[in-house]
Amino acid sequence: QVQLVESGGGSVQAGGSLRLSCVASEYTTSMGWFRQAPGKEREGVAAIAFDGTTTYADSVKGRFTISKDSAKNALYLRMNSLKPEDTAVYYCAADRIYRLALTPSQYAYWGQGTQVTVSS
């Protein structure tokens, strides 16, 4: 039911930065970013609850920052110091239940994904 649209993906060199955006059609309690590389399972990157509480995967902690603009039903992911292993399709996800889970099965709504490619 909730529509999510990601944008901001692209191709950058290692060490560069990108900012991903996601706009939801309506307010949601919890939102997160996930990614999936070819041949691998989808994995959690970062999540944020309505109260601003956040959680990050160990692989991106200190490099990525998740934020939101509740007035716009928007979610953002600032990615700094990008590495080739960050290359993946990045997905925005949302749920009406309060959670900070980095498990894909815990989220009911998903965007179409945006490609991030990091070259070395």
Secondary structure, DSSP 4 states (H G I P E B T S, - for coil): ---EEEE--EEEETT--EEEEEEESS--SEEEEEEE-TTS--EEEEEEETT--EEE-TTTTTTEEEEEEGGGTEEEEEE-S--GGG-EEEEEEEESS------GGG--EE---EEEEEE-
